[in-house]
Amino acid sequence: MPVPGAWHGLPVTPALVEWRVVDTTGRDVVPTRVVYDVREHLPAPSTFWSVYARGTHQNMTTFTHFYAYRQPGVYLFRLGDITLRAGTYRVIVTAVDIRGNRGSREQKLVVAP
């Protein structure tokens, strides 16, 4: 369903963001972790920077005294800290909307010895 009014066409975040790390055989090295989940309730505003990474800004944000009308936001999620042994892995991030529709992307990750 499209967002109405001035917010139409601007990005929205998924209801759920989760991630995991697998090795070259597909075996979980880091089991699924939930980073963000607003299916039941919204997070407190004080947790914004513990959820989002540097570079994030909201739709139509205010920069100092400048109001960025119709400027789309950028939402970068913190996945968390992990320690991995040297090797090749895949990080798989899954986003889910409030109706349960899922989409995943993966990124190759090489940890040097």
N, C-alpha and C positions, 0 to 999 in steps of 0.2 A: 504494500500500500504506500503510495507516494506521500511524502510529508507536505502538508499544505502551507500556503502563505509564503512569507519571506524566506522560509527555510527550505522551500521546494528545490530539489536538485542538489542539495548539500549533503555531504556524507553523514552517515550515522554509524555508530559502533555496533558490533554484534552483541547479542545478549550473553554469549559465552565464548571465551577464548581459552583454549587448552593447547598444550604442547607436549611432545615427548621426543626422546632421542633414541634412534635405533642404530645398530652396527650394520656392517655390509651384508650380513645374512638376514637382516630384518628383525633380529632379536632386540627387545627393549633393553636399553642401557640405562635410560632414565624413564621410568613409567610415566604415564599421562599425569600432568599437573595442570590444575585449573589456575589461570592467571586472573580472570575477570569473569564474574557471573552476576548479572543483574536480572535474572529470570524471576526472582522472588522479591528483591528490594534493591534500591539504588544505594551505592556506597556513599559514605559521608564525604562532604567536600574536602575535609582535612586529609583524606587519603589519596587525593588526586595524583601527587607526585610519587606515591608508592605504587601506583598502578601504571601511570604513563611515564615514558622516557623523555629525556631532553629532546627538544625538537617538536614536541607536541604543541599544537595550539587549536583552540576550539573554533567552530564555525563563527564567522563574523566577530572575531575577537577584537579586543582593544589593545593596541600597542602604544603605551605611554598615553598620548592625547589623541591618537589617531584611531578612528573606528573603521575597521575593515569590512564595510558593508558588502554582502554577497561573496565574500572571500571564503572559499571552502577551508575547513579545518584539516589538520593532519593529526592522526591519532597513532602514536607509536607505543606499543605495550611493552612493559618490562617483563621479560620471561623469568628472570631470577638467575641466581648464581649456581653454577655446578662445576665440579672438577672432573675432567675426563683424562684417561690415559692417552698416550700418543696413538693415533690411528685415524681412520676415516669413518665418519658417521653421517647420518641424515637427521636434521631437525625437522620435525613435522608439526606444523601449527594448524589447528582446526578452529574455524569460526562457525558459530551456530546462531541462527536467528530465533525469535520467540516462537516460531511455528515449527522449529525442529529441523529446518533446512540447514544442511552442513556443506562446508567447503573447506578443502585442505590444500596447503601448499607445503612443499618441502625444499630444503636448502642443504646442499652438501657442506659438510664441516670437516676440515682436516686439522688435526691437532698434531703439531710437530713435536718430535722427541726433544 
